[in-house]
Amino acid sequence: MRKVRDYDAELKALGDKARALKAKKVQQLGELVMATGADTLDAEVLAGALLHVIGEVQVAENREAWRSDGAAFFQRRGRKSGKGLSDNGQDAGETPAGGSQS
């Protein structure tokens, strides 16, 4: 005989996982803002700068320049702190999570 699936429990578990992933993403974005020094900007200035960048994302040469600058930033941060991301994605605030260190 088949075991009856508990759809409510599965749905709740998926919702919990989605909330946890969203919270982790928000934390990682906050760490990135702090690591780059952008936390010294007013929220309005930071939001305006991000909106301006989003408007220019379609220009391929800008995107590639930003990607290489970002990769260089994460490589510098990795050498500066002397360690990479830990297993749980947190590194005592030294290396912003969310970026890949290639």
Contacts in CASP RR format, 6 or more apart in sequence:
PFRMAT RR
TARGET T0000
AUTHOR 0000-0000-0000
METHOD contacts of the structure
MODEL  1
MRKVRDYDAELKALGDKARALKAKKVQQLGELVMATGADTLDAEVLAGAL
LHVIGEVQVAENREAWRSDGAAFFQRRGRKSGKGLSDNGQDAGETPAGGS
QS
24 97 0 8 1.000
27 97 0 8 1.000
28 96 0 8 1.000
28 97 0 8 1.000
28 98 0 8 1.000
30 39 0 8 1.000
30 96 0 8 1.000
31 93 0 8 1.000
31 96 0 8 1.000
31 97 0 8 1.000
32 96 0 8 1.000
32 97 0 8 1.000
32 98 0 8 1.000
32 99 0 8 1.000
33 39 0 8 1.000
33 46 0 8 1.000
34 93 0 8 1.000
34 96 0 8 1.000
35 77 0 8 1.000
35 93 0 8 1.000
35 95 0 8 1.000
35 96 0 8 1.000
36 73 0 8 1.000
36 96 0 8 1.000
38 46 0 8 1.000
41 49 0 8 1.000
53 66 0 8 1.000
56 62 0 8 1.000
57 63 0 8 1.000
71 102 0 8 1.000
74 95 0 8 1.000
74 96 0 8 1.000
74 99 0 8 1.000
74 100 0 8 1.000
74 101 0 8 1.000
75 101 0 8 1.000
75 102 0 8 1.000
77 94 0 8 1.000
77 95 0 8 1.000
77 96 0 8 1.000
78 84 0 8 1.000
78 95 0 8 1.000
78 101 0 8 1.000
80 94 0 8 1.000
81 91 0 8 1.000
81 94 0 8 1.000
81 95 0 8 1.000
83 91 0 8 1.000
83 94 0 8 1.000
83 95 0 8 1.000
84 91 0 8 1.000
84 95 0 8 1.000
84 101 0 8 1.000
85 91 0 8 1.000
85 95 0 8 1.000
85 97 0 8 1.000
85 101 0 8 1.000
89 97 0 8 1.000
90 97 0 8 1.000
91 97 0 8 1.000
95 101 0 8 1.000
END
